[in-house]
Amino acid sequence: MPTNRLLDAIRTRRGLKWGIPAMLLAIPYLLAAAVFRDAIEGGGPACLNLLVLLCIWNAVKLTIVGPVSAVLLIHARATERVERRRGEASEAFRAA
């Protein structure tokens, strides 16, 4: 759930710039998955497999959000630039 909230915040226009740095949060998830896997191999309970899967899933989500947010940010900036130019053109037309 925390990663879903983070992804929701990143998908906003203000949050798109944080997609690439959010990819770094995948590292602790992968480390946690490795620790849980080692615990399982050391004789720990098999239910830790669920935590391994959860950590890997969250790491994958955070890894994917970086490139996706970069593309969305480029698209948003291009759209804003086009709208700004249209506004300037309409102002120049009205002034003439």
Secondary structure, DSSP 8 states (H G I E B T S, - for coil): -HHHHHHHHHTSTTTGGGHHHHGGGHHHHHHHHHHHHHHHHTT--TTHHHHHHHHHHHHHHHHHHHHHHHHHHHHHHHHHHHHHHHHHHHHHHHH-
